[in-house]
Amino acid sequence: MDAGAHFGHLKRKWNPNMEPYIFMEKNGIHIIDLQKTIVKIDEAAAAIKQIAKSGRKVLFVATKKQAKELVAEQVKSVGMPYVTERWPGGMLTNFPTIRKAVKKMISIDKLAKDPSWDNLSKREKLQIGRQRAKLEKILGSIADLTRLPAALFIVDVMKEKIAVREAHRLGIPVFAIVDTNSNPDGIDFVIPANDDASQSIKLIVGAMVEAVREGLNERKAERKDDDETPKKKSRRKVKKEKSPEPKPVEDEKVEDDEDVIDDKQDTGDEEE
């Protein structure tokens, strides 16, 4: 409540589909039911934790002014990709082209370290530098995204409607902060809350980032256990190989062979 997450929009701007999440109306403004908000945050955090634990990526999208810096600062700490500048159209549906642009940015970085860079004119260096800065601004935060994300977390579904549409087309689940003026239909994990207040955004994004961190820590712990388990098994195998085992089957076989030889000798004597 201190973060102002319960404040919705004016009644005349509301979306009727948000009615289940509205607690009351006060002074012409809708008040969001924070009990439902808490439940939805827990559900979304649990799902995001499992995604992070499986080693997949969650793409955070927040291009509105009051959310840019908050989201970038928090998401960067867990190494997840994020978009805080203009959403590049076709980023998901035309992902190979986006990857080519990212590779171009990487190739420019390699060129800058190469000795041939000194042979370029000032004008060429300036042009390449501007191109690199432009690519960095839009795609720098998703440079490590080598494949499509497992999910999207969106701060404002109305502002990021293109991102939501692309995710739907590819069947990528969408987590989103949904205000009273937005349509929750088509959003897989709806978090009813104020998407304009910076403190509200910080609180909810912080909960999601913490869920990602927990998932990554659990993944590391499981990997560590898996690395130690084969070593223990290999030691047991070595011990078993060193200890000699009796071979009663071979002795029985030798005895059987002797009986066969004796039988052959007996039959030979009878024929004579």
PyMOL commands that set and color helices and strands:
alter all, ss='L'
color gray80, all
select helices_A, chain A and resi 11-13+16-21+34-53+65-76+95-113+115-119+122-142+161-170+198-242+248-271
alter helices_A, ss='H'
color red, helices_A
select strands_A, chain A and resi 7-10+22-26+29-32+58-61+82-83+151-154+174-178+189-192
alter strands_A, ss='S'
color yellow, strands_A
deselect
rebuild
show_as cartoon
